[in-house]
Amino acid sequence: MTARRSLFGVAVDPLTMDQTVERCLDAVRERRPLEVGVVNAAKLVTMRRDARLREAVAGCDLVVADGQAVVWAARVLRSPLPERVAGIDLFMRLLAAAEERGHSVYFLGATQEVLDLMNRQVADRFPGLKVAGSRNGYFADAEQPEIADAVRESGAQLLFLGMTSPKKEIFTAAYGRRTGVHVVHGVGGSFDILAGVTRRAPLGWQRLGLEWLYRLLQEPRRLARRYLTTNAAFLAMTARELVRRTPAAGSANRSY
């Protein structure tokens, strides 16, 4: 097993998409719990000041780089990762594998309208998939134990959380094991994309690490301040970390 890479104090698994999918399917086959965490630039920035989110991500069994900016930063900091493992792509790969292997899934998150749209899309794209159940993501904290028990009673083997951070990470940390599923994967806004409510950036934009810009162009008023602030903070974090990791010039060979 390849050793984890440390980025900004976060342990990240240097896995390819294929390896990540295989780890998840192994967990289902072996009937053991596996909590998947994903990190992107925005989340790494937030984790610096949000202890609950930081602890929840650290508690995941697997943590992969969801953002291309994280892959680039890892390369600059000499802790290379093989590739980006985008949460939505992992989601789609696992749905296809679950259909093929007869595994059952549960969807938790988004509004009821989006969830209904997504369930119809899933039925069209994966007609053989066993959907054990689904529930929207609008619930009070006090309802979380009841929801976890409902997932357990459904008999689902994989649970996908279409919720924002840090809600999905905190739910996973507190109730992931209680749900009884073998794999928990927080997919964020992927339900909206699969439902057709939100458009994903074209492949060329994804390869250039510009998905954030594509989203910004779709919703400039709502996202402009957040993205510009987050991106600047992430660049500053990377620069500080690079300076910290780089020995002072000539210090190793200084002569007097």
JOHUFEN-V41114 format. One record per residue. N is the residue number from 1. SS is DSSP state (alpha for helix, beta for strand, coil for the rest). PHI is phi in whole degrees, -180 to 180 (none if undefined). D_CENTER is the distance of its C-alpha to the mean C-alpha in whole Angstrom. Layout:
N,SS,PHI,D_CENTER ; N,SS,PHI,D_CENTER
This chain:
1,coil,none,21 ; 2,coil,-70,20 ; 3,coil,-65,20 ; 4,coil,-69,17 ; 5,beta,-99,17 ; 6,beta,-98,17 ; 7,beta,-127,16 ; 8,coil,55,17 ; 9,coil,81,18 ; 10,beta,-112,14 ; 11,beta,-84,14 ; 12,beta,-118,12 ; 13,coil,-82,13 ; 14,coil,-82,14 ; 15,coil,-118,14 ; 16,coil,-84,14 ; 17,alpha,-61,12 ; 18,alpha,-59,16 ; 19,alpha,-66,15 ; 20,alpha,-66,12 ; 21,alpha,-59,13 ; 22,alpha,-64,16 ; 23,alpha,-61,15 ; 24,alpha,-66,14 ; 25,alpha,-68,17 ; 26,alpha,-61,19 ; 27,alpha,-62,18 ; 28,alpha,-66,19 ; 29,alpha,-62,22 ; 30,alpha,-89,23 ; 31,coil,57,22 ; 32,coil,-124,20 ; 33,coil,-74,17 ; 34,beta,-140,13 ; 35,beta,-103,10 ; 36,beta,-99,7 ; 37,beta,-112,5 ; 38,beta,-126,3 ; 39,beta,-128,6 ; 40,coil,-128,8 ; 41,alpha,-58,12 ; 42,alpha,-62,12 ; 43,alpha,-69,10 ; 44,alpha,-64,12 ; 45,alpha,-65,15 ; 46,alpha,-64,14 ; 47,alpha,-63,14 ; 48,coil,-65,17 ; 49,coil,-118,19 ; 50,coil,-113,17 ; 51,alpha,-64,18 ; 52,alpha,-65,16 ; 53,alpha,-66,13 ; 54,alpha,-59,14 ; 55,alpha,-68,15 ; 56,alpha,-66,12 ; 57,alpha,-66,10 ; 58,alpha,-61,13 ; 59,coil,-82,14 ; 60,coil,-71,11 ; 61,coil,-75,13 ; 62,beta,-140,10 ; 63,beta,-129,8 ; 64,beta,-123,7 ; 65,beta,-84,8 ; 66,coil,-82,6 ; 67,coil,-107,9 ; 68,alpha,-64,13 ; 69,alpha,-61,14 ; 70,alpha,-68,12 ; 71,alpha,-63,14 ; 72,alpha,-65,17 ; 73,alpha,-62,17 ; 74,alpha,-61,17 ; 75,alpha,-68,20 ; 76,alpha,-62,22 ; 77,coil,-88,22 ; 78,coil,61,23 ; 79,coil,-129,20 ; 80,coil,-62,19 ; 81,coil,-113,16 ; 82,coil,-66,17 ; 83,coil,-172,14 ; 84,coil,-77,11 ; 85,coil,-117,9 ; 86,coil,-66,7 ; 87,alpha,-56,5 ; 88,alpha,-70,8 ; 89,alpha,-68,10 ; 90,alpha,-63,9 ; 91,alpha,-57,9 ; 92,alpha,-67,13 ; 93,alpha,-64,14 ; 94,alpha,-71,13 ; 95,alpha,-63,15 ; 96,alpha,-63,18 ; 97,alpha,-68,18 ; 98,alpha,-65,19 ; 99,alpha,-62,21 ; 100,alpha,-65,23 ; 101,alpha,-99,23 ; 102,coil,80,24 ; 103,coil,-82,21 ; 104,beta,-99,20 ; 105,beta,-129,17 ; 106,beta,-133,17 ; 107,beta,-110,15 ; 108,beta,-131,15 ; 109,beta,143,14 ; 110,coil,65,15 ; 111,coil,-80,19 ; 112,alpha,-64,22 ; 113,alpha,-62,23 ; 114,alpha,-64,19 ; 115,alpha,-61,19 ; 116,alpha,-64,22 ; 117,alpha,-62,22 ; 118,alpha,-65,19 ; 119,alpha,-59,20 ; 120,alpha,-68,23 ; 121,alpha,-65,21 ; 122,alpha,-62,20 ; 123,alpha,-62,23 ; 124,alpha,-75,25 ; 125,alpha,-84,22 ; 126,coil,-130,22 ; 127,coil,-61,25 ; 128,coil,-94,25 ; 129,coil,-73,22 ; 130,beta,-90,23 ; 131,beta,-97,21 ; 132,beta,-73,22 ; 133,beta,171,21 ; 134,beta,-157,19 ; 135,beta,-154,19 ; 136,coil,-69,19 ; 137,coil,-94,17 ; 138,coil,-102,20 ; 139,coil,-152,21 ; 140,coil,-78,23 ; 141,alpha,-56,21 ; 142,alpha,-66,25 ; 143,alpha,-87,23 ; 144,alpha,-60,20 ; 145,alpha,-60,23 ; 146,alpha,-64,24 ; 147,alpha,-68,21 ; 148,alpha,-60,20 ; 149,alpha,-67,23 ; 150,alpha,-65,23 ; 151,alpha,-64,20 ; 152,alpha,-59,22 ; 153,alpha,-67,25 ; 154,alpha,-71,24 ; 155,coil,80,23 ; 156,coil,-63,20 ; 157,coil,-102,18 ; 158,beta,-128,15 ; 159,beta,-119,13 ; 160,beta,-113,10 ; 161,beta,-105,10 ; 162,beta,-93,10 ; 163,coil,-128,10 ; 164,coil,-81,10 ; 165,coil,-82,9 ; 166,coil,-93,11 ; 167,alpha,-59,12 ; 168,alpha,-69,10 ; 169,alpha,-68,9 ; 170,alpha,-68,13 ; 171,alpha,-63,14 ; 172,alpha,-62,12 ; 173,alpha,-63,14 ; 174,alpha,-84,17 ; 175,alpha,-130,17 ; 176,coil,-55,15 ; 177,coil,-67,18 ; 178,coil,-66,20 ; 179,coil,-67,19 ; 180,coil,79,20 ; 181,coil,-77,17 ; 182,coil,-92,17 ; 183,beta,-130,13 ; 184,beta,-116,10 ; 185,beta,-132,7 ; 186,beta,-82,5 ; 187,coil,-108,5 ; 188,coil,58,7 ; 189,coil,-86,10 ; 190,alpha,-64,10 ; 191,alpha,-61,13 ; 192,alpha,-63,15 ; 193,alpha,-69,15 ; 194,alpha,-65,16 ; 195,alpha,-74,18 ; 196,coil,88,20 ; 197,coil,-80,20 ; 198,coil,-119,17 ; 199,coil,-93,18 ; 200,coil,-88,16 ; 201,coil,-61,17 ; 202,coil,-59,19 ; 203,alpha,-57,19 ; 204,alpha,-61,21 ; 205,alpha,-65,19 ; 206,alpha,-62,16 ; 207,alpha,-64,18 ; 208,coil,-86,19 ; 209,coil,72,16 ; 210,coil,-112,17 ; 211,alpha,-61,15 ; 212,alpha,-62,15 ; 213,alpha,-69,19 ; 214,alpha,-63,19 ; 215,alpha,-66,17 ; 216,alpha,-61,20 ; 217,alpha,-67,23 ; 218,alpha,-78,22 ; 219,coil,-134,22 ; 220,alpha,-61,23 ; 221,alpha,-65,25 ; 222,alpha,-79,22 ; 223,alpha,-107,19 ; 224,alpha,-55,22 ; 225,alpha,-62,22 ; 226,alpha,-64,19 ; 227,alpha,-68,18 ; 228,alpha,-64,21 ; 229,alpha,-66,21 ; 230,alpha,-65,17 ; 231,alpha,-63,18 ; 232,alpha,-64,21 ; 233,alpha,-65,20 ; 234,alpha,-68,18 ; 235,alpha,-61,21 ; 236,alpha,-65,23 ; 237,alpha,-59,20 ; 238,alpha,-65,20 ; 239,alpha,-63,24 ; 240,alpha,-63,25 ; 241,alpha,-67,23 ; 242,alpha,-64,25 ; 243,alpha,-63,28 ; 244,alpha,-63,28 ; 245,alpha,-86,27 ; 246,coil,-93,30 ; 247,coil,-62,33 ; 248,coil,-58,36 ; 249,coil,-57,38 ; 250,coil,77,41 ; 251,coil,-66,40 ; 252,coil,-76,40 ; 253,coil,-120,44 ; 254,coil,-67,45 ; 255,coil,-119,49 ; 256,coil,-123,52
